[in-house]
Amino acid sequence: MKKLAIVAGISVILIGLLGCVQPQLEEVKTSEESADWYMTPLIPWGFNSLLPDVESRIIDGDESFYIEMKGDLEGSIVFNLTRHTKVFPSDWQPRLVELYNDRIIVTIPDYAIWSDVATGWGKGALSDTRKLDNGNYLFVLRGKGVFETEKETGRIIRFYEDIEAAHTAELLDNGNLLITAARVDRAYEVTWGGEIVWIWDAKKQIKPYDMRTVQNWDLYPHLRNMYYEWRQGTDWTPINHVQKLDNGNYLLSLKNQDLVLEVTPENEVVWTYGPLVLNHQHTPIRLENGNTLIHDTGNNRVIEVSPDHRIVWSYNKGMYSPVAGSSQRLPNGNTIISDWLRGSAWEIMPGGEVVWEMVVKAKKEALREDIAPGTVPGIRLFRAWWYPD
């Protein structure tokens, strides 16, 4: 089994990727410039709207939130609204949301799933939410596992337990689950019965660092970011996305290493991209044309990268979250982008023209009593996935 030899191959990897750096990097808002948004839950709708001349309309959700929408959405997008302690009371339950152009379907998963949730950082929050072919939803509850739940009723259909599951869960065509366990640096394919079909464990695939790895910190800050186990094995990478490719390989996103890599089922590395170009990316997706679409979170942009590492398309408007987000290429060639911190999503054409945009807002009567009067806070939105009618 070929391992990703980070220490031994450091010069080869970096020299090979230096040619991928594009001039537009200087024009991209950096994560440091946008970091203040991370602690700012009150985001007004009018701020930097991508359709400033289009009248917005209200789509009611439930007693706690609504959506302001501009433009016309074909099909639907599915996402979840996770608990936001700065906005709602502590007993507010996260929601699974399916948004159409003129209506919203809200599903609150069966209350029983919230019992016996493991404690710790991020536990009790919802991660990835997908719509299945049967109309049900698949989602991750951090601290417990992966659930399939019935639309609207919230009734639990089946459950796979993994208290470390986080970020990504997908039901594959073969019926297996594809899961990332971000904080323990693993991604794996597994049957609902618990049989592991494939697993990639960063601690086994990346060689341990030594003093050669951490030299020249001031001169080469990217090396420190890429190779130093700065959390001593907890949330080191963390692997925040995985995709199973048509060729049977797997595409992985190692956020803290600014690294996207493709591995075979035997975990041989066959393609890498990212160091010195990306900044804490999310949701890299291999497209039908062979390119890879990457939500370059820390650089507040979305890029499409060719197999030979060329950036062939990019977009950098409307993104403010340095922490999370998603991008998805649609069958019509458009792209849907979501921004976690603003609680927003929008669709753009290849030339950057905006088709529609939306933002989620809390209703005043549902807010915590200590929220300042007259404010209408936004709600954080974890990834938005598009589905046809």
N, C-alpha and C positions, 0 to 999 in steps of 0.2 A: 504493500500500500504506500503510495507516494504521499508524503506529508508536505504541508506548506512550510518550507524551510525559511522562516522569516529572518532568522539571524544570518544563516549562511548565504542566503540569496538577496540580502538587503540592497547591495549595490546594483545588481542586475535589475531588480524590480523597479527601483527608483529611476535609474537612468532610462529604462524603457518607457516609463510613464511621463517623464519630463516633457516629452514632445507633445503630450496631450493638452498642456496648458494653453488656454486660448486668451487672446487680448481682452475679451469681454469680461474676464474675471475682475478687472479693475473697476468695472462699472456696477458690479453687483453689490447690493447692501450686505454687509457682513453681519454675522451673528452678534458681534459685540454692539453694533449700532442698533440692533433690534431687541437686545436682551431685556430692555425695560418692559417690553410687552409681556414677558413671561409672568410678571407679577401684577399685571393690570387686567382685572376682570371686566372693567367697565369700558366697552368699546362701542362707540356710537355708529349707527348704520351709515351715516353720511360720510364717515371718514374714508377717503380714498376710494369711493365707489367706482367700479370699473364701467358703470353705465350711468353717469351722473345726469344725463338728460332724459332718462327713461323713468316713468312714474312707477313707483313700487306698489305692490298689493299685499294684503295680509292674508295668510293662510293659517287658520287656527289649528293648533296641535291638541292640547288638553288644558287642564286647569293651571299648568305651570309654565307653558311656553307657547310661542307662536313663531312663524317664519315670515320675514319680509322677502318678497320675490320680485325680481325684475327679469323681463324676457320670458321666453317660452321653452319649457323643458319637454323633450320627447322621451317617453319611457319613464323610468323612475330611478332615484338614487336611494341607497340604503346606508344608514349609519347609526351610531348610537350616541346618546347623550349621557356622558358619565357624570358621576357625582362631583359637584363643585362646591366645596364647603364654604367658599367665600360668598356664594349666592343663595343657595337653598338651605333649609333646615336639615339637620343631620338625618332625619327619617325619610328624606326624599329618595325615591328609588330611581336608578338609571333606567332609561328608555331605549328600546329599539324603534327606529323611525324609518318609514318608507315614504318618501316625498314624491308626489306626482305634480303635474303642472298646476292642478287646482284643488288638491286635497292631500291629507296626511293620514297614514295609518300608524297608530301608536301601539306598541306592544310592551307591556311590563311583564317580564318573565315571572313565573310562579314564585311566590314569596319563599317557598321551601329552599330554593337554591342559595339563599343568603345565609342559611344556617351553617355552622361549622366551617366558615371560610377561614383559611389560614391567615394569620396576622403578619404584618411586615410591610415594607415599603411597597406601595402600589397595590397591595392586596385589597380585594373588594371592588376594584374598578373593572369596567368592561373594556375589552380591547376589540379586535377585529370582529366585524359583523358582516355576514354574507347572506344572500338570498339563494335558497336551493331550488332545484328544478321542480320540486313538489310544492313550492310556495312557502315552505317553512324557512326559518332563519337559523343560521349557525353562528355562534358567538363564543368568545372567550370570557370567562369570569376569572380574573386573576386571583389566585389563592384557592381555586377549586378545580377548574378544568374547562372542558369544551362541551357545549350544550347544543342540541337541536331542539328548537321550541316552535310550537304552533303559532302561526300568525294570529294576531289580535288577542287570542285567549291567553297566550303565554304558557300554555301547558307544555311541560317538558316531555319530549318524545324519547330522547336517549342522551346519555352522558358519558364522557370519557374523563376520568380523573387524572389530573396532573396539576398539583398546586403551583408549579413553576411555569405553566403555560402562560404566554403573554405575547402581545403584538399580533401574531398571525395564526389563523386556523382556517384551513380550506378543505372541503370535501372533494376528493379527486374522483375522476371518472371511474376508477376501479373500486370505489367505495371506501378507500382508506382515508385517513386524516393526515394532513400535512401541517405540522405544528412547529412554532418556535418557542423555546423556553429561554427567553432573553437573558434573564439575570443569572442563569447557570450556563449560558453560552453554548446552547445546543439547538439543533434543528433536527427533526426526524419525521419519518413516515411510519404510521402505525395503523393497525386494524382497530376497529371499535372494541374488539376483544382483548387488545393489549399486546398483540404480537408486533414487535419492531421489525419493519421491513428495511429501513435504512436510517442511519443516524450520522450526524456530523457534530463532533464534540471539539470545540476550539482548543480545549486544554490538552487534547490528545493529538490534534492535527497541527498545532502551532508549537514549535519548539520553545522551551523556556528561555527567557532572556538571561544574559550574563552582563558583565561589566562593559563589554564591547557595545552592547545595545544602548546603554544609557550615557555613553560619553558624548561630549559636545552638545549638551542640551541647549545652551544659548545660541550656538551656531546653527544647529539643526532642530528647531522646535518641533517640526513635523515628525521627526524620528521618535522623540519622546512620546508624542501623542499616539503614534502607531504601535510602538513596541513595549512600552512600559506598562506593567500590570498595575495601574494606578489605584485600583480598588482591591488589590490583593485577591483576585479571583472571584469577586462578586460583581456582577454586571460589568465584567471586564470588556467584552466586545461591544455592547450586547448584540446578539443576532436579532435584528428587528423585522426581517422579512425573508421568506423563502418561496421559490416558485419551482414546480416540477416542469421541465421542458419537454417538448415533443420528442426529443431524441433520448429521453430517459435520464438526462442529467438534471442537476439541481442548481439553481441560481440563488446565492446567499448574499445578504447584506450585513456586513460587520460595521456597525455605526461608528464606534469610537476609533476604529482603525481607518475610517474613510475608505473602505474597501468593499468592492463588489467582486465576487468570484464565482465561477462556474466549476462544478466538480462532477465527476462521473459517479455512478452508483458505488464504485470502489473507492471514492474520495480522492481520485487523482485530479489535481488542479489543471484545467485546460484553458482557462481564460481569467484574467484579472483586470480590474480598472479602478482607479480612484485616488490613490495617495498623491498629494500635492495638487489635486484638482477638486475633489469632492470635499464637503464639510458636513459630516454627520448625516448622511443621506438616509432616505426611507424608500420603501416600495419600488426597488428596481424591477422592471418587468421586461422580459424578452418579447419583442414584437415579431409579427409574422414575417417582416422583411429582414429579420436577423439582427436588427439594431436593438439597443436596450434603452428603455425610457427610465429615467432616474429622477426622483424627487430630491433635489440637492438642497436639503433643508437649511443647513447652516449658511449657505450662500443665497438663500431665498430665490430659488429659480428651479425650473424643470429643464432637463436636457435630454436629448436623444443622441446616443453614442453608437458609432459604427463598430463592427468587429475589430477594425484596425485602430480603434481609440480616437477617431475623429468626432468632434461635436458637430453634428449635422443639423441640429435644430435646438433652439433654446427659447425660454420665455421667463421673464422675471418681474411680472407686475402682480401686485395684490397680495403677496406673501409676506407675513410678518412673524410667523412662529419659528423660532430657532430650534424647537423641540420635536415637533411631529407634523405630519401631513401626508398626503397621498396624491398620486397622479395615475390616470388611466387613459389609454388611447382607445377611442371608440371605433366601431366598424366604419363609420363615415369619415374617418381621418381626423376628427376633432379630438380634443383632450379635455378631460375633467380633472380639476385640481381642487383639493380641499386644504384649508388652513385651520389647524387645530385651535390656535389661540383665539382667532376671530370668530370661530364657530361658523365658518362660511365655506361655500363651494361655488364653483362656476365652470362654465364650459367655454372653450375658445376654439376658433378655427385655426388651421395651420399658420395663417398670417397673423394671428394674435387677436383677431376680432372677437369680442365677447358675445356669446349667444344668449346666455342667461347668467344670473348670479343670485345667490340667496344667503341670508344670514339668520341664525337662530337667536331669538331673544327670550328672556325670561319675563313672565308677567309679574307686574308689581305686587299683586296680592299673594304671590307664591314665595316672595323673597323672605330671607331672614329679616327679623324685625330691626336689626341694627344697620341694614343697608341704607345709605343716604337717600333722603326723600328726593323725588324728581329724577332719579337715574333709572335707566333700563339696561341692566347688564347683559352682555352676551353670554353664551354658554359654549363651553369647549366641545368640539366635535372631533371624534376619533375616526378618521378615514371615511371617505364616501365612495361607494362602488355603484356603478351604473348598470341597469338591467333594462332590456327591451320590454315593451308592453306584452 
